[in-house]
Amino acid sequence: MRNSRDLNDKPSVRLLLAALSWLTNKPRPGDPAMQLAIAHHIHMLVLHPASDSFDVQAAFYMAGKAGMDAEGLLARFSAVATNLH
C-alpha cells in the first residue's frame, strides 16, 4: 500500500523551525550528534523552497544561541542560500 503523501514532499518550514527550536533548547547542545542534527535541519531549511531569509536567520540565531559556530554555519550554507533565494 502506498503512502498518501507524494515522495517529493518535504517537511514544512514551520516543522523545521520547531525541530530546530527543540534541538537548540536541549540541555546538551554541545554533543556532536546534536550539533550534526542541528546542522542537518538548518541545511534542509536553507534548501526548502518555501523558506525565506527570516526563517534562515532565525535558524542561525537559534544555532548561535545553542553555542554552535553560527558564523561557520552561515559560511557553509551562504552559497546555497544565495543561489536559491
C-alpha positions in Angstrom: 0.0 0.0 0.0 1.4 3.4 -1.0 1.6 6.3 1.4 -0.8 9.1 0.5 2.0 11.6 0.6 4.0 12.3 -2.5 7.5 11.0 -2.4 8.9 14.5 -3.0 7.0 16.1 -0.1 9.2 18.0 2.3 8.6 18.9 5.9 7.1 22.3 6.3 9.2 25.3 7.2 7.2 25.6 10.4 8.0 22.0 11.4 11.7 22.5 10.6 11.8 25.6 12.8 10.0 23.8 15.6 12.5 20.9 15.4 15.4 23.4 15.5 13.9 25.1 18.5 13.6 21.8 20.3 17.1 20.7 19.3 18.7 24.0 20.4 16.9 24.0 23.7 18.2 20.6 24.8 20.5 20.5 27.8 23.4 19.1 25.8 23.7 21.1 22.6 27.5 20.6 22.6 27.1 16.9 21.9 28.5 16.1 18.3 25.3 14.2 17.4 23.1 17.1 18.5 25.3 19.5 16.5 25.0 17.3 13.4 21.3 17.2 13.8 21.1 21.0 14.1 23.3 21.5 11.1 21.2 19.0 9.1 17.9 20.8 9.9 19.5 24.1 9.0 20.6 22.6 5.7 17.1 21.3 5.0 15.7 24.8 5.9 18.1 26.6 3.6 17.2 24.2 0.7 13.4 24.4 1.4 11.7 26.3 -1.4 9.1 27.9 1.0 11.7 29.3 3.4 12.6 32.9 3.4 15.5 34.9 4.8 13.7 35.4 8.1 13.4 31.7 8.6 17.1 31.2 7.8 18.1 34.0 10.1 16.0 32.5 12.9 17.7 29.1 12.4 21.2 30.7 12.6 20.2 32.7 15.6 19.0 29.5 17.4 22.2 27.7 16.5 24.3 30.5 17.8 22.3 30.7 21.0 22.9 27.0 21.5 26.7 27.6 21.4 27.3 26.5 17.8 29.5 28.4 15.4 26.8 30.3 13.7 29.3 32.2 11.5 30.8 28.9 10.4 27.3 27.5 9.5 26.5 30.8 7.7 29.7 30.5 5.6 28.9 26.8 4.9 25.4 27.5 3.7 25.7 31.0 2.3 26.5 29.9 -1.3 23.5 27.6 -1.3 21.2 30.3 0.1 22.4 32.9 -2.4 21.7 30.5 -5.3 18.2 29.6 -4.1 16.8 32.8 -2.6 
